[in-house]
Amino acid sequence: MRHGLLILALIAGSSAIAQDVRINGGLQVGLALPTGDFATKTISTTWGDEYQGANDGLGLHFGGHLDFNFNPHHQFRLHGTVHGFASKEQRVYPYGGYSSETLQNGFGILQFGGDYVINLGTPSKGAYFLAGLNLNQVTKTLKVSGYEDESATQSGRMGVRIGAGYTINRIVSLEGQINSVSVDAKGVDGFGLDSLTWVSFTAVFRFGRP
């Protein structure tokens, strides 16, 4: 609840000063690479060694945003982004290896948040840095051949991200980010992980930018 109020406060604050700033919108799309436990953690089960995250799997993301431009160097960005990760299939051997099955994890992340952006150059060209907070709904889906899919969802999960980018022109920027979302490892809807961390590479397109 505290996290939700924080995001709402950021949104409300931005809306209150919107009349004094320039506003433009845009879209973002890109690729992501899981890191840390999200990429490598495994546990021993009757299936064999079962990975918990998106081992060796790339991710995709897309979404939209609004930029609140206070001046040429300072900006607040509200964004909504959908992230998807699909691990490579893993062959497992349950019950002493009498048969083999394939196992695959999928992760879907619905993310809403705000970033503070500092432009080193101008809004139309140059390097910039960003840091922000976000709220996430995370769904993990376990697919085992011959069985029904199993899914678990955690909502209201807090996330942070930092990044840097370069604005090529008034419309296009290229951006890199480090994202981390806190999740519960245990429980009925536990993911077996304490956090999901990934590096993303994004093309940002802006419309109506001054």
N, C-alpha and C positions, 0 to 999 in steps of 0.2 A: 504493500500500500504506500509506504514511504517513497518507493522508487517511482510509482505512478504519479504521486503528487509532485515530485521533482520535475518530471518531464512536462506535466501540465503547467507548472509554474514557468518553465522555460518558454513553452508555447504562448502562454498568456502574456508574458513579458514582451515577447517578440511582437505579438499582435498589438499591444498597447502603443508601441513606438513605431508601428508600421507606417504611420502617416508621415514620419520624419525621415524615412529611409527609402532607397530604391529597391524594388522587389522584382526578381525574375525567377523563372522556373526552368526545369530541365529534366533530363533523364540520365541514368547511369547504367552501364552494363559491363560485365567483366568475368574474369576467371579467379579461382581461389585454390590455395594449396594448404591442406591441413598440416599442423605442426604439433610437436610435443606428444602428449598422450593421445590426442585426437587422431594422430597418425600412426602410433606405434603400439599402444597398450593392448596386451592380450591376457587372457586368463585360461586356466586348464579346466575343461569340462569333459563330460562323456563324449562330446563331439570331437574332442581333441583340443588343440590350442585355438581358442576363439577370440578374435580381435573385437575390441569394444567400440572403436571409432570408425573413421572413414579411411582405413589403411590403404595407402597407394591410390586413393581415389581423388580425382579433381572435383572442384565445385564450380558452379555457375551462379551468377547473381544478376538481378536487374531491378530497377525501381525508378522512383521519381523524387524530386526535391524542390524546395523553395529556398532561394537565397535572399537574405535580408542584408543589404549592403549599407552599412553605417557610413562608411567613407571609403576611399580607394584601397585602404589597407586592412580594414576590419569588417568581418562578415559573420553572420550567423546562418547556418544551414539546417533546415528541417528536412528529414528524409524518411521515406518508407522504402524498404528493400526486402526482396525475397531471395534467400540463399538456398541452394540445393546441393547436397553432396551424395554421391553414390560410390561406395567402395568397390574395389575389384572383387570378383567372386573368389571365395576360398573353398578348396575341397577339404572336407572333413571326413573322419572315419569313426563313426559311433560304434559302441558295443564291441570293442575288440577288433574292429576293422573288417567285420563281415560284409559291410556295404559302405558305399561312399555317397555323400550328399554334398551339395554346394550351399554355401552360406554367403549372404551379402547384406550389409547394412546400408540404410539410406537415412539421410538427415534432411529435414526441411525446416528452415528458420524464417519466421516472419518478424521483421525488425522495424521498429519506429524509434527515431531519436533525433538528437541535435548535435551539431558540430560547431565549434568556434574556429573560424578560419582566419589566418593572418597572411595577407599577400605581401611578399617582399617587393614585388614590382607593382604593376597596375592590375586591375581586374581583367584586362584584355590580354596581358602577356606577362609571363614571369613565373618564378617559383612561389610556392605557398606551403604552409604547414597547417595541420588541423588536429584537433583533439575533441572527443565528444563522449556522451553517454547515450545509452539506448535501452529500450525494453524489448524483450524477445519472447516469442512463442516457439518452442522447439519440439519437433516431433521426430522420434527415432523409429524406424521400421526395420524389423528383422525378417529377412526372407530366407527360408530354408526349403530347398527343393522337396516336393512331396508333402509339404505341410502348409497350413494357412499362415499368412503373414501375421506377425505380432507387432503392435504399435504401442508406444508410450508417448505422452505429451506433457510437457511442463510449460506453464504460462507465467508471464510476469518475471522472467529471468533477466537480471541486470547484466548489461554488457558495457564494455569500454572499447574505444578504438583511437588509435593515433595514426597519423599518416603524413605524407608529403606529396606534392604534385607539381606539375608544370603546365601553365596555361599557354597553349600554342597561339590561339587567337580568341576573338570574342566568343566563339561558339564551342571550341573543343579544348579539353584538358585531359592529360594523362596522369593517373594517380595511383599510388601504392599505399596500402593500409595494413596495420596489424590489428586484428580483431580478437577479443576474448569475451566469452559469455559464460557466466557462472551457472552450473546446473547441479542437480542432486545426483550423487552416485548410487545411493541405495534407496530402498523402498519399493513399493509396487510398481511405480513408474520411474524407477531409477535407471540411469544410463550406464552405470559402471564407470563414470568419469566425473570429475569435479568441475571441469571446465572444457569448453570447446574453443580452441585457439587456431586461427588460420591467418595466412597472408593473402591479401587480395590485390589484384591488378585491374584497374578500372579505367574505362573511357567515359568521360563526363561530357555531356552535351547540354549547353545552356541556350535558352531562347529569351529574347527581350532583354539581354544584358546590356547595361549602359557602356 
